[in-house]
Amino acid sequence: MNKAKISIALTKSLLKQINDECKQTGLSRSSFIEMILRQYYRPKDQKETAVLRAAH
């Protein structure tokens, strides 16, 4: 399997997991992804925080 096919398979698998979690939690996809990002990504300054908020 080449890298492109592996990447597509992993992306599809990740999207399925996200969709399943959203159904279980009742969160929208964007809210769920934002929650995960907040757990693992700590902004270094206020500018990065503003960028995260604008993306939502």
C-alpha positions in Angstrom: 0.0 0.0 0.0 1.4 3.4 -0.9 1.5 6.4 1.4 -1.5 8.1 -0.2 -3.7 5.1 0.2 -2.6 4.7 3.8 -3.3 8.4 4.5 -6.8 8.1 3.0 -7.5 5.0 5.0 -6.4 6.6 8.3 -8.4 9.8 7.5 -11.5 7.7 6.9 -11.0 5.8 10.0 -10.4 8.9 12.1 -13.6 10.5 10.6 -15.6 7.4 11.5 -14.3 7.5 15.1 -15.1 11.2 15.4 -18.6 10.6 14.0 -19.2 7.8 16.4 -18.0 9.9 19.4 -20.3 12.7 18.3 -23.3 10.4 18.2 -22.5 9.1 21.7 -21.8 12.5 23.2 -24.3 14.6 21.3 -21.7 17.1 20.4 -21.3 18.6 16.9 -18.2 17.6 15.0 -16.7 21.0 15.3 -17.4 21.1 19.1 -15.9 17.7 19.6 -12.7 18.5 17.6 -12.4 21.8 19.5 -12.7 19.9 22.8 -9.9 17.5 21.7 -7.7 20.3 20.5 -8.1 22.2 23.8 -7.0 19.1 25.7 -3.8 18.6 23.7 -2.9 22.1 22.5 -2.0 24.9 24.9 -1.7 28.3 23.1 1.6 30.1 23.9 0.0 33.5 23.7 -3.3 35.4 23.3 -2.8 35.7 19.5 -3.0 31.9 19.1 -6.0 31.8 21.4 -7.8 34.3 19.2 -6.9 32.2 16.1 -8.5 29.1 17.7 -11.6 31.0 18.6 -11.9 32.5 15.1 -11.6 29.0 13.6 -14.7 27.9 15.6 
